[in-house]
Amino acid sequence: MKLDIIGDIHGCLEEFRNLTMELGYKWDADIPVHPGGRTLAFVGDLTDRGPDSVGVLDVVCRLFEEQSALYAPGNHCNKLYRYFSGNNVQKTHGLETTAAELDSLPKEQYRSIRSRYLSMYEQSPLYHMVDGRALIIAHAGIRADYIGRNNSRVKTFVLYGDITGEKHEDGSPVRRDWAKKYSGESFIVYGHTPVREPREVNNTVNIDTGCVFGGKLTAFRWPEREIVFVPSTQSLVPEKFRDFD
């Protein structure tokens, strides 16, 4: 299966369009379609903080519906799902920007995007196993012994990473560097933690290069294992990027 896996978009529709065009996709029908039959895949966190979360949702839902795109939900995706489901969630950490966009839509359009997103989320697995288990697409990564499993502990890890329960000064959770200890045979593509450059370590690659924080939007091509990126048009927020030893 030939995939182009896209890192955390966070509402950056312009960069998403630019990246897919760089990858050879055509937007003739207002969604990116590859003339060579390649398929897009997403590591989650489609929305929040960026300028056009609704636009990103619309395109990705269409790709899921019409082009069999692969979607692995992230923690922001999970929160949007709960918000759309009527749960009492706090409009913080970026959801407030998506909610404001949604509130400005005509009712018919709101109902449509809500219904389509709920359907895509509910039909998508927590993480994707591709080509047997040669490739895993999981939002925040996954431990080797969790692959093939799906319980609350696995869900927490895949959505939030290897969290300690502690908080940084800005309120974000403290996460262990799980990739540094990974020794599995499956190659894992993930995002969630913004890094300045795609980080390859121990048969894993983090492709969240902080587009919404002024970094870049990155794709990982499978099975070629090539990295393609475009620069962000957003303002740089250096403190949002994590530096690893």
C-alpha positions in Angstrom: 0.0 0.0 0.0 1.5 3.3 -1.0 0.7 6.0 1.6 1.5 9.6 2.2 1.1 10.1 6.0 0.5 13.7 7.1 1.5 15.1 10.5 -0.7 17.1 12.8 -2.5 19.7 10.7 -4.3 21.7 13.4 -6.5 23.7 11.0 -3.6 24.7 8.7 -5.5 24.2 5.4 -3.2 26.3 3.2 -0.1 24.3 4.3 -2.0 21.0 3.8 -2.9 22.0 0.3 0.7 23.0 -0.4 2.1 19.8 1.0 -0.2 17.6 -1.0 0.6 19.5 -4.1 4.3 19.0 -3.4 3.5 15.3 -3.1 2.0 15.3 -6.6 -1.7 15.4 -5.7 -4.2 17.3 -7.8 -7.0 19.4 -6.4 -9.3 19.3 -9.5 -12.3 18.2 -7.4 -11.5 20.4 -4.4 -9.8 17.5 -2.6 -6.2 16.1 -3.2 -6.2 13.0 -5.5 -3.0 11.4 -6.6 -2.8 10.4 -10.3 -0.6 7.5 -9.4 -3.2 6.1 -7.0 -1.4 6.9 -3.7 -3.5 7.2 -0.5 -3.4 9.8 2.1 -3.2 8.9 5.8 -3.5 11.2 8.9 -1.9 10.9 12.4 -4.8 12.9 13.9 -5.2 16.4 15.4 -6.8 17.8 12.3 -8.3 20.8 14.1 -7.7 23.5 16.8 -5.5 26.6 16.9 -5.1 27.0 13.2 -7.0 29.3 10.9 -9.4 26.9 9.1 -10.3 23.8 11.1 -13.6 23.4 9.4 -12.0 23.5 6.0 -9.6 20.8 7.0 -12.4 18.7 8.5 -14.4 19.0 5.3 -11.5 17.9 3.0 -10.4 15.0 5.3 -13.9 13.7 5.7 -14.3 13.7 1.9 -11.0 11.9 1.5 -12.2 9.3 4.0 -15.6 9.0 2.2 -14.4 9.0 -1.4 -10.7 8.0 -1.5 -10.4 5.5 1.4 -8.0 7.8 3.3 -6.7 6.4 6.6 -7.5 8.4 9.7 -6.0 7.7 13.2 -7.6 10.1 15.7 -5.6 12.2 18.1 -6.3 13.7 21.5 -7.8 16.9 19.9 -9.9 14.7 17.6 -11.2 12.8 20.6 -12.1 16.0 22.4 -13.9 17.3 19.3 -15.8 13.9 19.1 -16.9 14.4 22.7 -17.9 18.0 22.0 -20.0 17.0 19.0 -21.5 14.2 21.1 -22.8 16.7 23.6 -20.4 16.0 26.4 -19.4 18.8 28.8 -15.8 19.5 27.5 -13.8 22.6 28.2 -13.3 24.8 25.1 -9.6 25.2 25.8 -6.2 24.2 24.3 -7.5 25.2 20.8 -11.0 23.8 20.8 -12.3 27.3 21.3 -11.0 28.3 17.9 -12.7 25.3 16.2 -15.9 25.9 18.2 -16.0 29.5 17.1 -15.7 28.4 13.4 -18.4 25.9 13.9 -20.7 28.4 15.6 -20.5 30.7 12.6 -21.7 28.1 10.1 -25.3 27.9 8.9 -27.2 25.2 10.8 -27.4 22.9 7.8 -23.7 23.0 7.2 -23.0 22.6 10.9 -25.2 19.5 11.0 -23.5 18.1 7.9 -19.9 18.5 9.2 -20.9 17.2 12.6 -22.5 14.1 11.2 -19.7 13.3 8.7 -17.0 13.8 11.4 -18.8 11.6 13.9 -19.1 8.9 11.2 -15.4 9.1 10.3 -14.3 8.9 13.9 -16.5 6.0 14.7 -15.5 4.0 11.7 -11.7 4.6 12.3 -9.6 2.4 14.5 -7.6 3.8 17.4 -4.4 3.1 15.3 -3.8 1.6 11.9 -1.8 -1.6 11.2 -0.6 -1.5 7.6 1.0 -4.3 5.5 0.5 -6.8 8.2 2.1 -5.0 11.1 5.1 -3.6 9.1 3.7 -0.1 9.6 1.7 1.4 12.5 0.1 4.8 12.4 -0.7 6.0 15.9 -1.2 9.6 17.0 1.2 9.8 19.9 2.9 6.4 19.2 2.5 3.0 20.8 4.5 0.6 22.8 5.6 -2.6 21.1 3.6 -4.8 23.6 0.5 -2.7 23.0 0.3 -3.4 19.2 -2.8 -5.5 18.4 -4.4 -4.5 21.7 -7.2 -2.0 22.4 -8.1 -1.2 26.0 -8.2 2.0 28.1 -4.5 1.9 28.9 -3.6 1.5 25.2 -6.1 4.3 24.3 -4.5 6.7 26.8 -1.0 6.0 25.4 -2.0 6.3 21.8 -3.9 9.6 22.3 -1.7 11.3 24.9 1.7 9.5 24.8 3.6 8.0 27.7 2.4 10.6 30.3 3.6 10.6 33.9 0.6 12.4 35.4 2.7 15.5 36.1 2.2 18.9 34.4 4.6 21.5 32.9 4.3 25.1 34.0 2.1 25.8 30.9 -0.3 23.0 32.0 0.8 20.5 29.3 1.4 17.0 30.5 4.9 15.6 31.2 5.6 12.8 28.7 8.3 10.1 28.8 10.5 9.6 25.7 8.9 6.2 24.8 10.6 6.1 21.3 14.0 6.1 22.9 13.2 2.7 24.4 11.2 1.2 21.5 12.6 -2.1 20.2 9.7 -3.5 18.2 9.8 -4.7 14.6 6.9 -2.6 13.4 7.8 0.9 12.0 5.8 3.5 13.8 4.7 6.9 12.4 3.3 9.3 14.9 3.0 12.9 15.9 1.5 14.7 18.9 4.7 16.2 20.3 6.0 19.1 18.1 9.6 18.8 17.1 11.6 21.1 14.9 12.7 18.4 12.5 11.1 14.9 11.9 12.6 12.7 14.6 13.7 9.2 13.6 14.8 6.9 16.4 14.5 3.1 16.9 12.2 2.3 14.0 9.9 5.2 14.7 9.4 8.7 13.3 7.7 11.7 14.8 6.3 13.9 12.0 4.6 16.6 14.0 6.8 19.4 13.0 4.6 22.1 14.6 3.0 23.6 11.6 0.5 25.6 13.7 3.4 26.9 15.8 5.3 28.2 12.8 7.3 25.1 12.0 6.4 23.1 8.9 3.9 20.5 7.8 5.5 17.1 7.2 4.6 13.9 5.3 6.2 10.5 5.5 5.9 8.3 2.4 5.4 4.6 2.7 7.0 2.3 1.7 9.7 4.6 0.4 10.4 6.0 3.9 10.9 9.5 2.4 10.1 12.7 4.2 8.5 15.7 2.4 7.6 19.0 4.1 6.5 22.5 3.4 7.1 25.6 5.6 4.3 27.0 7.8 2.7 30.4 7.2 1.9 30.8 10.9 3.9 32.8 13.4 6.8 31.0 15.1 6.2 30.0 18.7 9.6 28.5 19.7 8.6 27.4 23.2 6.0 25.0 21.8 8.7 22.7 20.3 10.3 19.9 22.3 14.0 19.3 22.3 15.3 15.8 22.9 18.7 14.7 24.1 
